[in-house]
Amino acid sequence: MSGRVLVGVKRVIDYAVKIRVKPDNSGVVTDGVKHSMNPFCEIAVEEAVKLKEKKLIKEVVAVSCGPQQAQETIRTALAMGADRGIHVEVSGKDYETLGPLHVSKILAALAKKEEAQLVILGKQAIDDDCNQTGQMTAALLDWPQGTFASEVSLEGDKIKVVREIDGGLETIKINTPAVLTADLRLNTPRYATLPNIMKAKKKKIANVKPADLGVELTSRLEVLRVDEPPQRLAGIKVETVGDLVSKLKETGKI
């Protein structure tokens, strides 16, 4: 396969930041909070770049949906080795309600427009943990999918994928074009070096709107409220099994 790979890169609150819920419980605080590329998207970019370095594909295109700041995430992907970027402009209320189905429709439309042979995404984003975009993108395109990939190898016009499943590992072989989602153990993403960061500033980022792709962003979901997890109560120590049984009875556990 010597085609084009589309890689999704999502801008999320940095994994090291402590999440704070808004006072009105309408969502989480994002203003003035450090953002970065979703860690699973970094793994997806790394895999695409490695395939290009092996001369198995010819071009890596990084795609991100969001406000102007999403271009920073695309620049990070370009510094890691992607060739060019596409910024799908979504802002304001539309961005707040943007869901996996909207993103899947955008990616499917871009995959057709760009004549991509492969779409590689992170298996999930660390902000909403939906784990839906890859599967729905494959369904909309009617392409085979290799989800939760921990190993990928191209064999002619087929892709061998080792998948992480509850019972262990599953190995499948699928035809191209296809959609892959990256699991944690697929690779270790490289750091963007200063020379590559400088080169990334000269790489092209195209701007498109969802309407240009025929995608309508009306949301079918409404978030009623967001709450922080309840505080965990302190535990107690007991001396004997009898004391343990008594405490469990007192609290109605048995």
C-alpha positions in Angstrom: 0.0 0.0 0.0 1.4 3.4 -1.0 -1.4 5.7 -0.2 -2.4 8.5 2.1 -3.1 8.2 5.8 -5.5 10.5 7.7 -4.7 10.8 11.4 -7.1 12.4 13.9 -5.6 14.6 16.6 -7.7 16.0 19.4 -7.0 18.9 21.7 -7.8 18.0 25.3 -7.0 19.3 28.8 -3.5 18.1 29.6 -3.4 14.7 31.4 -1.4 16.3 34.3 -4.0 19.0 35.0 -6.4 18.6 37.9 -9.9 18.8 36.4 -12.2 21.4 38.0 -16.0 21.5 37.5 -17.7 24.8 36.8 -19.7 26.3 39.7 -22.9 25.9 37.7 -22.2 22.2 37.0 -22.5 22.8 33.2 -19.1 21.3 32.4 -15.4 21.5 33.4 -13.3 24.6 33.5 -11.2 25.1 30.3 -10.3 28.8 30.4 -6.7 29.3 31.3 -6.1 25.6 31.5 -3.2 23.9 29.8 -4.2 21.8 26.8 -2.2 19.3 24.7 -2.7 16.5 22.2 -4.7 13.5 23.4 -2.1 10.8 24.4 -3.8 8.1 22.2 -3.7 10.5 19.2 0.0 10.9 19.8 0.3 7.2 19.4 -1.7 7.3 16.2 0.5 10.0 14.7 3.6 8.0 15.7 2.3 4.9 14.0 1.5 6.8 10.8 4.9 8.5 10.7 6.6 5.1 11.2 4.7 3.7 8.3 5.9 6.6 6.1 9.5 6.2 7.3 9.3 2.5 6.2 8.0 3.9 2.8 4.8 1.9 3.2 2.7 5.1 2.7 3.4 8.3 0.9 1.7 11.1 3.0 0.4 11.7 6.6 -2.4 14.2 7.0 -3.3 15.4 10.5 -6.9 16.4 11.1 -8.3 18.3 14.1 -11.8 19.7 14.8 -12.2 22.7 17.1 -11.5 26.4 17.6 -8.4 28.3 16.4 -6.3 26.7 19.2 -6.7 23.3 17.6 -4.1 24.4 15.1 -1.5 24.2 17.9 -2.3 20.5 18.2 -2.0 20.1 14.4 1.4 21.8 14.6 2.5 19.3 17.2 1.6 16.5 14.8 3.5 18.2 12.0 6.5 18.5 14.2 6.3 14.8 14.9 6.5 14.1 11.2 3.0 14.6 9.6 3.2 16.3 6.1 0.3 18.7 6.3 -2.8 19.5 8.4 -6.5 20.1 8.0 -8.2 22.2 10.6 -12.0 21.8 10.7 -13.2 25.0 12.3 -15.8 24.4 15.0 -16.2 27.0 17.8 -18.7 28.4 20.3 -21.7 26.4 21.2 -21.1 24.0 18.3 -17.7 23.0 19.8 -19.3 22.5 23.3 -21.8 20.0 21.9 -19.5 18.4 19.3 -19.7 14.6 19.7 -18.2 11.5 18.3 -20.8 11.1 15.6 -20.1 14.6 14.2 -16.4 14.0 14.2 -16.9 10.6 12.5 -19.0 12.2 9.7 -16.2 14.8 9.2 -13.5 12.2 9.1 -15.4 10.0 6.7 -16.0 13.0 4.4 -12.4 13.9 4.5 -11.2 10.3 3.9 -13.2 10.3 0.7 -12.1 13.8 -0.4 -8.5 13.0 0.3 -8.7 9.5 -1.2 -7.1 8.1 2.0 -6.2 4.5 2.2 -6.0 4.4 6.0 -7.5 6.4 8.9 -5.7 6.1 12.2 -7.2 7.4 15.4 -6.6 7.1 19.1 -8.8 4.5 20.6 -10.4 7.1 22.8 -9.9 10.7 24.2 -9.0 11.2 27.8 -11.6 14.0 28.2 -14.8 12.1 27.3 -13.5 8.5 27.1 -16.2 7.8 24.4 -14.2 5.2 22.4 -16.7 5.6 19.5 -15.2 7.7 16.7 -13.1 5.1 15.1 -15.9 2.5 15.0 -18.5 5.0 13.6 -16.0 6.3 11.0 -15.5 2.8 9.7 -19.2 2.2 9.6 -19.9 5.4 7.7 -17.2 4.6 5.2 -18.2 0.9 5.1 -14.5 0.0 5.7 -13.0 -2.8 7.8 -11.7 -1.7 11.2 -8.9 -2.8 13.5 -9.6 -1.3 16.9 -7.5 -1.4 20.1 -4.4 -2.1 18.0 -1.2 -3.0 19.9 0.7 -4.1 16.7 0.2 -3.2 13.0 1.9 -4.6 10.0 1.1 -3.9 6.3 1.1 -7.0 4.0 0.4 -5.9 0.5 -3.2 -4.7 0.3 -4.0 -6.2 3.7 -3.2 -5.1 7.3 -2.4 -7.5 10.1 -3.6 -6.1 13.4 -2.9 -7.5 16.9 -5.8 -6.3 19.1 -6.0 -6.0 22.9 -9.1 -7.6 24.2 -10.4 -8.6 27.6 -9.2 -12.2 27.2 -5.7 -11.3 25.9 -4.7 -10.6 22.3 -6.6 -11.2 19.1 -4.8 -11.2 15.7 -6.9 -10.2 12.6 -6.1 -9.5 9.0 -8.2 -6.9 7.2 -8.4 -5.4 3.7 -7.5 -1.8 2.8 -8.8 0.9 2.9 -9.4 0.6 6.6 -9.8 2.4 10.0 -7.4 1.6 12.9 -7.5 2.8 16.5 -4.4 2.9 18.5 -4.1 1.3 22.0 -1.5 2.3 24.6 1.1 -0.4 23.8 1.2 0.2 20.0 4.3 2.4 20.3 6.1 5.1 22.3 5.5 8.5 20.6 8.6 10.5 19.8 9.3 14.0 21.2 9.2 16.8 18.7 12.7 18.2 18.3 13.4 21.9 18.0 14.4 21.7 14.3 11.2 19.8 13.5 9.1 22.3 15.5 10.6 25.1 13.3 10.0 23.1 10.1 6.4 22.5 11.2 5.7 26.2 11.1 6.2 26.2 7.3 4.0 23.2 6.7 0.5 23.9 5.3 -2.7 23.7 7.3 -5.9 23.9 5.3 -9.0 25.4 6.9 -12.4 24.0 6.2 -15.8 24.2 7.8 -18.1 21.2 8.6 -20.7 22.7 6.1 -18.1 22.4 3.4 -18.0 18.7 4.0 -21.8 18.4 4.1 -21.8 17.8 7.9 -24.5 19.4 10.1 -23.6 19.9 13.8 -27.0 19.8 15.5 -26.5 17.8 18.7 -28.9 15.0 19.7 -27.6 14.9 23.3 -28.0 17.3 26.2 -25.6 17.4 29.2 -27.8 17.9 32.2 -25.0 18.4 34.7 -21.4 17.5 35.5 -20.3 16.6 39.1 -17.0 15.8 40.6 -16.6 12.2 42.0 -17.7 11.9 45.6 -15.0 12.2 48.2 -13.8 8.8 49.4 -14.4 8.1 53.1 -11.5 7.1 55.3 -11.3 3.4 56.1 -10.9 1.8 59.5 -8.7 -1.1 60.7 -10.0 -4.1 62.5 -8.1 -6.6 64.6 -9.9 -9.9 63.8 -12.1 -11.5 61.2 -14.9 -11.4 63.8 -14.6 -7.6 64.0 -14.6 -7.4 60.2 -17.9 -9.4 60.0 -19.4 -7.2 62.8 -18.5 -4.0 61.0 -19.9 -5.3 57.7 -23.2 -6.2 59.4 -23.3 -2.7 61.0 -23.0 -1.0 57.7 -25.5 -3.3 56.0 -22.9 -4.8 53.6 -23.9 -8.4 54.7 
